[in-house]
């Protein structure tokens, strides 16, 4: 979510290229600061009164089915409900069908917040759920993306190094989906304005012809200065005021970022953020050891599902601006988070020097090695998978099977190294095709062609060995069969 906020940089930059104040850096920063005013927290980490964040609380999916998302009151219109919004944002309907909506809960929080306050809220929510249920003593956490930083803060806040356990022992499994356990080097680059050597060329490549023409009127240093002012607006209005964002600085870049942001400051709010950032940095440094102890001493299952082999911003709908920064040249990621963060302990090849192929824990192309990770038997990696992993039904089913106890490690059903898959919209195509077969009078051969196309897509969805080229072909075939009927 923070990257989508920061992504406004590029869109604003495009507009400003046609403005008479384009070269006035202070005007640019002031404008962007004003645009982000609704995201600025006060001294007590509270957003403006005009901003209302709807918190789901310790309510099951069943309980949220009839709660209005906006008002929080009872409603009978499912499309306006909290649960409808959850299903829109999180691809968990299949899991809900398997284990029941009574057994699923969604912890949400404002991204403009204090990371340790979020951790405390998570702890209180877990306790409330367990107290309500009476039939369970533990929960399974499934953090996604930025949610992993909240879980890391939760572990840090409630973990006892002396006991090697979490307060209450409430967790049975942690199933991480593209989790930012060690932040993102993309955010560190943004904060430090660590742009690529060919920044202007890359920026031009992202723009359409209209904006490229305007951009060509300005010198390279002018362009970099104005873009830097926009980023400065984001950093000082949002990132510097929220430990939730500072928690997304990778531990390797921490000292560099702290030196840049907090040098010579006496601001009380900033000093508080700095102190909590230091605490979270320590949590990042201790994460692997603590997770190992929780697994080995407390029988907490630890699992990671990740994407890899994309550069920052590559093939991205929302995060393409990350390609402008230096790390895009040398980081193996899911286009947003480096693989060493989503899969703690994993290593990726640098400068074209591949790992030895053929090893049990080395990717087929030699780009990634998880052999030295303590979690190497419970890490699954999807080659070429974009960060929005919800479009990959195999990854979602894998998470569901781990939750249900059907999968314990990489020897169970799902290959450790897999390919990406994008099945967005396929359910709608299948529904349309089935409706055609049920309600449209078709020639026998045409009906057979549609039915065969349906069958192939269904078989593809059930196959846990992804093949992007074949997967796309069978989906396109179904689309074409539907098209010929509806002409």
Buried (B, 14 or more C-beta within 10 A) or exposed (E): EBBEBBBBBBEBBBEBBEBEEBBBBEBBBBBBBEBBEEBBBEEEBEBEEEBEEBBBBBBBBBBBBBBBBEEEEEBEEEEBBBBBBBBEEBBBBEBBEBEEBEBBBBBBBBBBBBBBBBBBBBBEBBBBBBEEBEEEEBBBBBBBBBBBBBBBBBBBBBBEEEEBBBEEBBBBBBBBBBBBBBBBBBBBBBBBBBBBEEBBEBBBEBBEEEBBEBBEEBEEEBBBBBBBBBBBBBBBBBBBBBBBBBBBBBBBBBEBBBEBBBEEEEEEBBEBBBEBBEBBBEBBEBBBEBBBBBBEEBEBBBBBBBBBBBBBBBEBEBBBBBBBBBBBEEBBBBBBBBBBBBBBBBBBBEEEEBBEEEEEBBBEBBBBBBEEBBBBBBBBBBBBBBBBBBBBBBBBBBBBBBBEEEBEBBEEEBBBBBBBBBBBEBBEBBEBBEEBEEEEEBEEEBBEBBBEBBEBBBEBBEEBEBBBEEBBEBBEBBBEBBEEBEE
